Amino acid sequence: MTLESNDIELIERLIYKNNDDVAVSIARSFERLEERIDAAESRLYSRLSDLEDKTESCRQDIVDDIGTLRDEFRELSRGIEDEE
């Protein structure tokens, strides 16, 4: 059984058509991947921002606690000096 010219042309068209479909499918996959990466990046930046806010809040709490301890220590030192 030999292939005729028409058969070969039909096979070529089928291959070219499928190549286009594959190329479109790959392009769409890359687009979806890019969208997912963008969404993940956005979530990451949001979480980093939350972490920065919490860190700043904790830092301020520590500064406040140190200030309170310093004031209490000064009062305690004054009380000891007054007793002497």
C-alpha positions, 0 to 999 in steps of 0.5 A: 500500500503506497501513500498518494500525494493527497494522503501526504498532504492530508497528514501534513495538514493534520500535523500542522493543525495539531502543532498549532493546537499544542502551541496554543495549549502551551501558551495558555498553560504559561498564562495560567502559570503566570497568573498563579505566580502573580497571585502567590506573589501577592499573597506573599507580600500581604503576609510579609506586610502583616508580619512587619505590622506585628513585628512593629507592634511587638517592638512598641510593646517591648519599648513600652515595657522597658519604659515602665520598668525603667520608671519603676526602677527609678522609683524603687531607687529613690525609695531606697535612697530616701530610706538611707 
